[in-house]
Amino acid sequence: MTSARTPLPLLFGIPDDGMAQIYFLPGKPGPQVSFPGNLNIAGYLDRSRGPWFQPIYCGPGLTTTVDEVEPGRPVVNAVTEPHRCSVALRTIDAVVAKTQANCFNHPGAILATRRDQVSQRLAGIAGLCMPRTLRLQIEEPAELGETIAREGLAFPVLLRIGGNHGGKDLTRVDRPEDLRAALRELPWGGRPVYVTEFVDFRGDDGLYRKMRLVVVGRDVFLRHHIPAASWLVHADSRVPDAALLERELAELEGFEQGLLPVLRERVLAIADALDLDYFGIDASLLPDGRLLVFEANATMNVLHDSNPQEPRWAGIIARIRRSLESLLENPGRWRHAPAGSRQ
């Protein structure tokens, strides 16, 4: 008989601006509430031995103290976005330092996942193509072009607002004279702006492909490999072609024998550089064999099945979930474990 699980403290962050998202789901009564900048994995895990987590909230206006976490008790950090939840991340960092706890996805590592910092940290890894990325805090639109010229970034460039993901508030600018108009299309309002050199990653068939790699400890999975007609690749832009879908699913099912041996060393080098236990990488394999990295961070919800009619997707998600459950059950395998507790 399996013993009951002791819930792990799951530390959530209230965003720095104090704002929550309210939304409605079919079949769910009333409004649902979520806090941007967090990744809630609780609802996706096997609960047959009882609850996984004890939720604790941190952030502006909250007085989270070490008294809410037992000294030395392993904790799981759910905060993933350094732009949106910097106060919560600093609070969790202080809690972990004082309690000397094993910490899953340590807040210090999350704070270092800004796009410009990731670009710098991954730039020296062999076999990667890591486009230069700048983080700009500009006062006037004219400063944007001036800074890009001074830093020597090549056009086209991608502009995006700091703290947003999933292709939201992202635009491509092909010429310097188009920068002002592009900035007007974005909800800038003085917020930090990321500028990234664009790398053309079209394949021989004219399609763009984006793979999402998932890292769970030392395990690596392929979550999707989407073919699209446009450079801005996401699930909704997948080319509706049965043969291409079968090719993608075959790549996912045969990942361990196919792409994984080619990519594993590079992906684990990324994991070591970012020092994260659980995160995703969006990338494309270029014709010359290099892995073009679009982003690497812990914000990606890979456990949600958006296509439950296709059982092969469910099988891939199940393998990721089992690996994550195994890692959570063994805090000594986490990257941030006090001396003497690491396995």
C-alpha positions in Angstrom: 0.0 0.0 0.0 1.4 3.4 -1.0 1.8 5.9 1.8 0.1 9.3 1.6 2.1 12.1 0.1 3.2 15.1 2.2 2.2 18.2 0.2 5.0 20.4 -1.0 4.8 24.1 -0.5 3.9 25.6 -4.0 4.9 29.3 -4.0 2.9 31.5 -6.3 3.5 35.1 -7.1 1.1 38.0 -7.3 2.3 40.2 -10.2 4.1 43.4 -9.5 1.2 45.4 -10.7 -1.3 43.4 -8.6 -3.4 42.5 -11.6 -5.1 39.1 -12.1 -6.7 37.6 -15.3 -10.4 36.8 -15.2 -11.7 34.3 -17.7 -14.5 31.8 -18.3 -14.3 28.2 -19.3 -17.0 26.0 -20.8 -18.5 23.7 -18.1 -16.9 25.6 -15.2 -19.2 27.6 -12.9 -18.4 31.3 -12.6 -15.2 33.2 -13.5 -11.8 31.7 -13.2 -8.8 33.6 -11.9 -5.1 33.3 -12.7 -2.0 35.4 -12.0 0.2 36.1 -15.0 3.8 35.1 -14.6 3.1 31.7 -12.9 3.0 28.2 -14.1 0.4 26.1 -12.2 1.3 22.4 -12.7 -0.9 21.2 -9.8 -4.0 20.3 -11.9 -2.1 18.1 -14.3 -0.4 15.6 -11.9 -1.6 12.3 -10.5 -3.5 12.9 -7.3 -4.2 9.3 -6.4 -2.0 9.6 -3.2 -3.5 12.9 -2.2 -2.7 16.5 -3.0 0.7 17.4 -4.3 1.0 21.0 -3.1 0.2 23.4 -0.3 -0.3 26.8 -2.1 1.4 29.9 -0.6 1.2 33.3 -2.2 3.9 35.9 -2.3 4.1 39.4 -3.8 3.3 43.1 -3.3 1.3 43.7 -0.2 1.7 40.2 1.2 3.8 39.4 4.2 5.0 35.9 3.3 7.6 34.9 5.9 9.7 31.9 6.6 7.2 30.9 9.3 4.9 29.6 6.5 7.5 27.1 5.3 9.1 24.6 7.6 12.9 24.9 7.8 14.5 22.5 5.4 11.2 21.5 3.8 11.5 21.2 0.0 9.6 24.0 -1.9 8.4 24.3 -5.5 8.6 27.7 -7.1 5.7 28.3 -9.5 6.8 31.9 -10.5 8.2 31.9 -14.0 8.3 35.5 -15.3 11.0 37.9 -14.0 9.4 41.0 -15.6 5.9 40.5 -14.1 6.7 39.0 -10.7 10.0 40.4 -9.5 8.8 41.1 -6.0 7.5 37.6 -5.5 10.7 36.1 -6.9 12.9 38.1 -4.5 10.6 37.1 -1.6 10.9 33.4 -2.5 14.6 33.7 -2.9 14.8 35.1 0.7 12.6 32.3 2.0 14.8 29.6 0.4 18.0 31.2 1.7 16.7 31.4 5.2 15.2 27.9 5.4 18.0 26.2 3.4 15.4 24.2 1.5 15.7 22.2 -1.6 14.0 24.4 -4.2 12.5 23.4 -7.5 13.1 26.0 -10.3 15.0 28.3 -7.9 13.9 31.9 -8.1 17.4 33.1 -8.7 17.6 31.1 -11.8 14.2 32.4 -12.9 15.3 36.0 -12.4 18.1 35.3 -14.9 15.8 34.1 -17.7 15.2 37.5 -19.2 15.5 37.2 -23.0 18.7 39.3 -23.2 20.3 37.4 -20.4 19.4 34.0 -22.0 20.9 35.2 -25.3 24.2 36.1 -23.6 24.4 32.9 -21.5 23.7 30.6 -24.4 25.8 32.4 -27.0 28.9 30.3 -26.4 27.4 26.9 -26.6 28.6 24.8 -29.6 26.0 23.9 -32.1 23.6 26.7 -31.2 22.6 29.7 -33.2 21.7 32.2 -30.6 20.5 35.6 -32.1 21.6 38.7 -30.3 18.9 40.2 -28.1 18.8 43.6 -26.5 16.6 44.8 -23.6 15.9 48.5 -24.0 14.2 50.9 -21.6 13.6 53.8 -23.9 12.0 57.2 -23.1 11.3 58.3 -26.7 10.7 56.2 -29.9 13.7 57.8 -31.6 16.0 56.1 -29.1 15.0 52.7 -30.4 16.6 53.2 -33.8 19.6 55.0 -32.3 20.4 52.1 -29.9 20.0 49.4 -32.6 22.4 51.3 -34.9 24.9 51.9 -32.1 24.8 48.2 -31.1 25.2 47.1 -34.7 22.1 44.8 -34.9 21.3 43.6 -38.4 17.8 44.0 -39.9 15.3 42.4 -39.9 14.7 42.5 -36.2 11.9 41.3 -33.9 10.3 43.7 -31.4 8.4 42.5 -28.4 7.2 43.9 -25.1 9.0 42.5 -22.0 7.0 40.0 -20.0 4.8 38.7 -22.9 5.0 35.2 -24.4 3.2 33.1 -27.0 3.8 35.5 -29.9 1.8 38.2 -28.2 2.9 41.8 -28.8 5.6 40.7 -31.2 6.3 42.2 -34.6 9.0 41.9 -37.3 10.7 45.1 -38.6 12.5 44.7 -41.9 13.9 48.3 -42.3 15.1 51.0 -39.8 12.6 53.5 -41.2 9.8 51.2 -40.1 10.7 51.1 -36.4 8.5 54.0 -35.3 5.4 52.6 -37.0 6.1 49.1 -35.5 6.5 50.6 -32.0 3.1 52.3 -32.4 1.5 48.9 -33.1 2.7 47.5 -29.7 1.4 48.3 -26.2 4.7 49.9 -25.3 3.8 52.7 -22.9 7.4 52.9 -21.6 7.7 49.2 -20.8 10.9 47.4 -21.6 11.3 46.4 -25.3 13.3 43.4 -26.6 15.0 43.6 -29.9 16.2 40.4 -31.5 18.0 39.8 -34.7 15.8 37.7 -37.0 17.3 34.6 -38.6 15.5 33.1 -41.6 14.7 29.5 -40.8 12.7 28.4 -43.8 13.3 24.8 -44.9 13.8 23.5 -48.4 10.1 23.1 -48.8 9.5 26.8 -48.0 7.9 26.0 -44.6 9.0 27.3 -41.2 9.3 24.7 -38.4 9.4 25.3 -34.7 10.1 22.5 -32.2 9.3 22.7 -28.5 11.8 20.8 -26.4 10.9 20.1 -22.8 13.6 19.6 -20.1 12.7 17.7 -16.9 15.8 17.3 -14.8 18.1 15.4 -17.2 15.2 14.1 -19.4 14.5 15.7 -22.7 11.3 15.5 -24.7 9.9 16.8 -28.0 6.4 18.3 -27.4 5.7 19.5 -30.9 7.4 20.2 -34.2 5.0 22.6 -36.0 5.3 23.3 -39.8 3.9 26.7 -40.8 3.8 29.0 -43.8 4.8 32.1 -41.7 7.8 32.8 -39.5 5.5 33.4 -36.5 4.9 29.7 -35.7 2.3 28.6 -33.1 -0.2 25.8 -32.8 -2.9 27.7 -34.7 -0.6 28.3 -37.6 0.2 24.6 -38.2 -0.2 23.8 -41.9 -3.4 21.7 -42.3 -1.9 18.8 -44.2 -2.4 15.2 -43.1 1.0 14.0 -44.4 2.8 16.8 -42.5 0.9 16.0 -39.3 1.8 12.3 -39.6 5.4 13.3 -40.2 5.3 15.4 -37.0 3.7 12.7 -34.9 6.3 10.2 -36.2 9.1 12.5 -35.1 7.6 12.9 -31.7 7.0 9.2 -31.2 10.5 8.3 -32.5 12.3 11.2 -30.8 14.5 9.0 -28.6 16.0 7.2 -31.6 15.8 10.1 -34.0 16.4 13.7 -33.0 17.3 13.2 -29.3 20.8 11.7 -30.0 21.5 14.7 -32.2 20.3 17.3 -29.8 20.8 15.9 -26.3 24.2 17.3 -25.5 23.2 20.8 -26.7 20.0 20.8 -24.8 21.6 19.7 -21.5 24.2 22.4 -22.0 21.3 24.9 -22.2 19.9 23.3 -19.0 23.2 23.7 -17.2 23.6 27.3 -18.3 20.1 28.2 -17.2 20.2 26.1 -14.0 16.5 25.2 -14.2 14.8 21.9 -13.2 11.8 22.2 -15.6 11.5 24.4 -18.6 10.9 24.6 -22.4 13.0 25.6 -25.4 11.4 26.8 -28.6 13.9 26.3 -31.5 14.4 25.2 -35.1 17.0 22.9 -36.6 18.8 24.8 -39.4 20.0 23.2 -42.6 23.6 23.5 -41.4 22.8 21.4 -38.3 22.8 24.3 -35.8 19.9 24.6 -33.4 18.3 28.1 -33.7 17.0 29.0 -30.2 14.0 31.4 -30.2 13.5 31.3 -26.4 14.2 29.1 -23.3 12.3 29.7 -20.1 10.0 28.1 -17.6 6.8 29.8 -18.7 5.7 27.1 -21.2 2.6 25.0 -20.3 3.4 21.7 -22.0 1.0 19.5 -20.0 -2.2 21.0 -21.5 -3.6 18.8 -24.3 -5.2 21.1 -26.8 -6.0 18.1 -29.1 -7.6 15.4 -27.0 -9.0 13.7 -30.2 -5.5 12.5 -31.1 -4.3 9.9 -28.6 -0.7 10.1 -29.7 -0.5 13.7 -28.3 -1.8 12.3 -25.0 0.9 9.7 -24.9 3.7 12.3 -25.4 2.2 14.5 -22.6 1.9 11.4 -20.3 5.6 10.7 -20.7 6.5 14.3 -19.8 4.1 14.2 -16.8 5.5 10.9 -15.4 9.0 12.3 -15.6 8.0 15.5 -13.8 6.2 13.5 -11.1 9.3 11.4 -10.6 11.5 14.5 -10.3 9.1 16.2 -7.8 9.0 13.1 -5.7 12.8 13.2 -5.3 14.0 16.7 -4.1 17.5 15.4 -3.8 17.6 15.4 -7.7 16.7 19.1 -7.9 19.5 21.4 -9.0 19.2 23.6 -5.9 19.6 21.2 -3.0 21.6 22.0 0.1 24.9 20.2 0.6 24.4 16.7 1.7 20.9 16.3 0.4 21.7 16.0 -3.4 21.4 12.6 -4.9 
